[in-house]
């Protein structure tokens, strides 16, 4: 499993190893290296909210536009999926107020792994001032309740559609 935080190590071949056609067959296989990075899926969006109805609403709004929507009911499970993803989302949409980990914590963790990750922060409990003094800021903020057009405009504006 590839981890962006793994350290690079080199292994020396023991002198007693003999290379034969049988054990050399896998030598040309492409293996992940420390420089390997997951690809970005231009249609994949992660939506994170602890309210199932709002997850469903986001999927109903975004899927007809051609996006694949992966939903998560908490930031920790979203971050776990993000960390091991073979294809990273083009956009993360996250609620601010959730249980163990809030939306700003998720934003910071995603940006540590991928500094240019596009993120929309949504909240019905805080305003844009929540990140005013933060080094990391979302690309856009949407206040709840929002209209579907606001979400579509924000997504398409960020993704250049």
JODANOR-V783053 format. One record per run of one state. SS is the DSSP state (h for helix, s for strand, l for the rest). FROM is the first residue (numbers start at 0). LEN is the number of residues. If there is no record, write none. Layout:
# JODANOR-V783053
SS&FROM&LEN + SS&FROM&LEN
This chain:
# JODANOR-V783053
l&0&20 + h&20&8 + l&28&10 + s&38&10 + l&48&3 + h&51&12 + l&63&4 + s&67&5 + l&72&2 + h&74&10 + l&84&2 + s&86&9 + l&95&7 + h&102&11 + l&113&4 + s&117&6 + l&123&4 + h&127&4 + l&131&8 + s&139&4 + l&143&4 + h&147&12 + l&159&2
